[in-house]
């Protein structure tokens, strides 16, 4: 059983930000920034590719509500909403979840992208996506 399922089942303690029949939101034990919150479905789905649309919508509705609450009460300068899908994308717990990451300065957390556009034929990429 995954660590998030154990938290959902009450086998491991957590700092609950929100809970209903379908969704649990907890403070990430590794606070990347103050208020770093994880929002997850109570049913186990490995990632965004496996979660049914109706369950995804429940999670994302709560992500928006909690981001608004965090914004109002913690007053960050900005917020990142992040989901990692698969190990290559940085997913370490294979239970779908969304990170809410309040940002207080431009450098309190590094999320970096490399510009690979010089190597990309955008027309070819678009054609592959739309096949």
C-alpha positions in Angstrom: 0.0 0.0 0.0 1.4 3.4 -0.9 2.2 6.0 1.7 -0.7 8.3 0.7 -3.1 5.4 1.0 -1.8 4.8 4.5 -2.3 8.5 5.3 -5.8 8.4 3.9 -6.5 5.3 6.0 -5.2 6.9 9.2 -2.3 4.6 9.5 0.2 7.5 9.3 -0.5 10.9 10.9 -0.7 14.0 8.8 -1.5 17.7 9.0 -4.9 17.8 7.3 -5.7 21.0 5.5 -9.0 19.7 4.1 -10.9 16.4 3.9 -14.2 15.2 2.5 -15.5 11.8 1.1 -13.4 12.1 -2.1 -10.4 14.4 -1.5 -7.7 14.8 1.2 -5.4 17.8 1.4 -2.4 17.7 3.7 0.7 19.8 4.4 3.7 18.3 2.6 6.1 16.9 5.2 8.9 18.4 3.1 7.8 22.1 3.0 9.4 23.3 -0.2 7.8 26.7 0.7 5.7 27.7 3.7 2.2 26.3 3.2 3.2 23.6 0.6 0.0 21.5 0.3 -0.7 18.2 -1.4 -4.2 17.5 -2.7 -5.0 13.9 -3.5 -8.0 11.7 -4.3 -8.9 9.2 -1.6 -9.1 6.5 -4.2 -5.7 5.3 -5.5 -4.8 6.2 -9.0 -1.1 6.2 -10.0 -1.1 9.4 -12.0 -3.1 11.9 -14.1 -3.2 9.4 -17.0 -5.1 6.9 -14.8 -7.5 9.1 -12.8 -11.0 9.2 -14.2 -12.2 12.7 -15.3 -14.9 13.0 -12.7 -12.3 12.2 -9.9 -9.8 14.6 -11.5 -12.4 17.4 -11.5 -13.1 16.9 -7.8 -9.4 17.2 -7.0 -8.9 20.2 -9.2 -12.0 22.0 -7.8 -10.5 21.6 -4.3 -7.0 22.7 -5.6 -8.5 26.0 -6.8 -10.4 26.5 -3.5 -7.4 25.8 -1.4 -5.1 27.9 -3.6 -7.5 30.8 -3.0 -7.5 30.2 0.8 -3.7 29.9 0.9 -3.4 33.1 -1.1 -5.8 35.0 1.2 -4.3 33.7 4.5 -0.6 33.3 3.8 -0.3 36.2 1.3 2.4 34.8 -1.0 3.6 36.8 -3.9 2.5 33.9 -6.2 1.5 30.3 -6.3 2.6 27.3 -8.4 0.2 24.5 -9.1 2.3 21.4 -10.0 1.7 17.7 -10.9 4.4 15.3 -11.7 3.4 12.3 -13.9 5.9 9.4 -13.8 9.4 9.0 -12.4 11.0 10.9 -15.3 8.9 13.9 -14.4 9.9 13.7 -10.7 6.9 11.8 -9.3 8.1 9.9 -6.2 4.8 8.7 -4.8 2.8 6.8 -7.3 -0.6 8.1 -6.1 -2.0 11.0 -8.1 -1.6 14.3 -6.3 -1.3 18.0 -6.9 1.2 20.4 -5.2 0.1 23.8 -4.2 3.3 25.8 -3.7 3.0 29.3 -2.3 5.8 31.5 -3.6 7.2 34.4 -1.4 10.2 35.5 -3.5 11.5 34.8 -7.0 14.1 32.4 -5.7 12.5 30.5 -2.8 12.0 27.5 -5.1 13.7 26.6 -8.3 11.5 25.2 -11.1 13.6 25.4 -14.3 12.9 24.7 -17.9 15.5 24.3 -20.6 14.8 26.0 -24.0 15.0 23.2 -26.5 13.1 25.1 -29.2 16.1 25.3 -31.6 15.9 21.5 -31.8 12.1 21.3 -32.3 10.1 21.3 -35.5 6.9 22.7 -34.0 4.8 21.7 -37.1 6.0 18.1 -36.8 5.4 18.0 -33.1 1.9 19.5 -33.6 1.1 16.9 -36.2 2.2 14.0 -33.9 0.1 15.3 -31.0 -3.0 15.7 -33.2 -2.7 12.2 -34.9 
